[in-house]
């Protein structure tokens, strides 16, 4: 076990993708229960077969990009094995020129989850934590999760939350039982008020609550928005307007790879009417500052 130490050439990398997934473990077998959901996701996004974690790393290295990578721990709600946080952290240490490790801990794990978070921070050097309220079945402002937030805040790390509709289960009978209500970004207003120095990222254009997300990010100084999960050609005009103006320092490039590739995302983003001085902020500079890479 080695603690992560970033070795990213910040001048050389062309972009920092704040939102990529570690979906296939190299150290444990694939959970057969997760395969139907994964196949449905690939069909929904018209995505290629799921890459291994090493293939994700090589993909970004070949493009001279850096990427935040994380698993999603939804063992409580979905009953699927997670990709081990330790595996992701070790992968990022091996590919520390292009990967930045985040962890994921289901808040339902209570005190054991808190112990794990502390170990991942102290011994593995993870730089943030990913939460998916819909897939994990909890409201972000549920006090059950507050001990985790406290540890993340005290360490000066990032808490990244899925917001809005999700492609997970979309169109399947009953949506695989997943409930969208948990991912309304307004729940994060409580979290930002109760943890005023916690660095929060609201992932994705937050359909159908885009204006709520913009309101929270405008009102709370530590709240950011990543643009992952959608092709930029579908971004609502109000999101583009805020990204170009009052939120230009708080909006981040994210793809949601592997369901959306950076190649596709950037090609569509290049066609948006984004100010020349704002484009490098979104693509790299805001992430450098948020992640403390300098």
N, C-alpha and C positions, 0 to 999 in steps of 0.2 A: 504494500500500500504506500502510495506517494501522495503528498498533499499538492493540490493543483497550484501551479505557478504560471501565470500567463506569460507567453513569449510572442505576442502578436505584434507585428510591425505595423503600427497604427498609420504610418505614412503610406505604406505599400498597399494595405488592404483597400479594396474599392468600396466596400460596404460592410455593415455589421447587421446581420439578420437576428432580430431579438426573439424569434419564435420558430424553433424547429423541434421535431419530435424524435426521440429514441424509441422505436417501436418493436424492434426484434432483438432479443437478447442473444448474446454469443456464449453465455455461460449456463443457460438453463433452457429446457425445451419450450417450444411455443405452447401457450395455453390453448387447447382445442376449443374451449368455450368462447374465446375471443375471435376465432377465425370468421364466423358469420358476420360479426359486426365490422371487422376489418374489410371483408370483401364488399360489404354494403357501402362502406366509406369510399372505397376505390371506385365503385360504380357511380356513386353520387358525384364525386369530383372528377370522374374520368381520369383517374390517376394511374400511374404505372404501379406494378407490384411493389410491396413495401421493401425498401432497402434495409440491409443490415446497418448497424450503427457505424461500422467501419466504412461502409460505402457512403454514408452521410458525410463523414469526415473527409473522405477523399473528394467528394463532390465539391465541398466548399474550398478545400485546399487548391483544387484545380482551377477554380474561378478567382483565386486570390481574394476571397471573402472570409470574414469571421462569422461565427454563428453561436448563439445561445442554444444549448441542447438540453432536453429534459425528458424524463418519462412522465406518465400520468398515473398516479396511484388512485385507482377507483375500485379497490378490492371490496369495500363495504357495500357500495351501491350496485355495482355490476357483477361482482364476484369473479373478476378476472385477475390473474396473476399480473403483477406489475413487473416491468423491467427494473432490476435492482438499481437503486440510487448509487451504490458503490461502483457498479459497473460503468455507469455513465461518467462518474467522476474520474475513474481510472482512464477511461477512453479519452476524456478531455485532457488529462495530464499527458497522455501519449501524443495527442494532437494539439498541444497547447499553443501552436502557432495559428490555429484556426478555430478551435472550439472553446466555449466558455460554459462550465457546468452549472446547471440548476438542478435541484432535487424536487421531488414531489412526495408529500406525506398527506394521507387522508386524515382530515381533522378528527374523524371518528375514532382514531387510534389513541386519543387522549394522552395520558402521561407517557405511554410508551412512544408515541409519536414525538413528543417533546424531547425525550431522551435521544431519539434517533436524529432529530434536527440538530441538537447540540453536537452530537458526534460528527455529523456530516460537515458542520461548519468548522469545528475545531481540528478534526483529523483529516478531512478530505478537501477542505477549502472551497466548498461550493459557494457560488456568488449570488444565489437567489433560490426562490421556491415557486413552483407552479401549482396553482389551484384551479380546479374545474368544477365550479359549484353544481352544474347540471349533472355531470358524470359522477360526482362525489355525493350528490344528494344532500346539500346543506346550503343555508343562506350565509353569505359571507359575514354578515353581522351577528351570526349566532355565537354567543359567548363561549361555546364549546371550542371554537377555533382561536380564541384570544391568546391562550398561552403560547401557541405557535407564532402568532404575530408579534408577541412581545420579544421572543428570542430573535426573530428576524430583524425587528426594529433595533434592538440593542446591538446587533452585529453590524448594523448599517447596510444590510443587504436589501434585495428587491423581492417584493411579492407580486407575482404576475397572475392575474385572474382572467379566465375565460369570461366574456360577457356576450350577451345577445343570443340569438338563435345558434344552433350548432348543427353541423353536418352529421354528427354522431347520431345515428338512428333516424335521420330525416327520411321520411317516406316509408319507413318500415312499419308494420302493424304496431300501433301504440307507441311508435317512436322508440321501440325497445324499452318502453317503460320510463324513459327519461323525461324530466319535467323542466320546461324552459324557464319557469318562474324564478328559479334559484339564481339565474344569471342576469337579472335586471341590474344594470350598473348603479342604480340609486342605492342599493344595499351597501355599496362601497363608500358612499358618503359617510355613513356611520363609522366605518372602519377608519377612514381618514380623519374623522373628528376625534375618535378615541385613541388613535395612534398618530399624533401629529408629525412625527419625523419618519414614519414608515414610508419607504419609497414604493409606490403602488403603480403597476401598469395594468390598464384595462385593455385586454386583448380584443382585437377585431373591431371593425365597424359594428356598433352594438344594435343591429336591427332586432326588434322594432323600436329600440330605445335610444336612438342616436343622439337626440337632443338632451336626454338625461345624462348621457356620458359626457357630452361637451360641457354641460353645466357643472358637473362634478369636477372635471379637469380644470375648468376655469376658476372655480371657487376654492379648491383645495390645492395648495402650492406643490405638494409632493405627488400628485396624481398625474400620470401620463397615459397616453393612448398608443397602442401599436396597431399597425394597419394590416395585420395578417388575416389570412382566411378568405379574403375576397380578391378578385382581380380588381385593380384600381379603376378599370373602366366602369365598374358598377358602384363606385363610391358616391354617396349622396352629395349634392352640391354644397350643402351646409358644412359637411366634414372637410371638403377641399378648402372652403373659404376660411374656416377656423385654422386649418393646418398652415395656410398661407399667411396668417396674421397673428392673432393673439395667442395661439397655441403652437407657434412655429418652433419653440424651444422644448416642447413637451410631446411631440409626435415622433414615432419611431418606425423605421422600416422593419417589417416582419412578413414572412412568406406563409408560414404554416407547413413548410416542407415536411414530409413528402407529398401531401395532398395538393399543394400548389408549389410549383418550382420557382425559385428566384428568377430564373430566366424569363418565365412567362410574366411574373409580377413586374419585374423591372421594365420589360418591353412595354407593358401597358401603362406603367407609371410615367414613362418618358413622354407619353402622349397627353398627360394631364397638364393643365395650365398652372404649374407650380413655379413660383418666382425663382430665378437663378440663385439668389442668395439663400433661399430656403431649402432647396434640394439637398445640398451637402449636410445640412443640419439633420434632416430626416434620415438620410441614407447612412450617416456615420457619426457625426459629431455629437448629437444628443445621446446616443448610446454610450459613447466614450465617457461622457460626463456622468450619466446615470450609473454606469457599472463601475465607475472609479478606476478606469484602465490607465489613467495617466499618473 
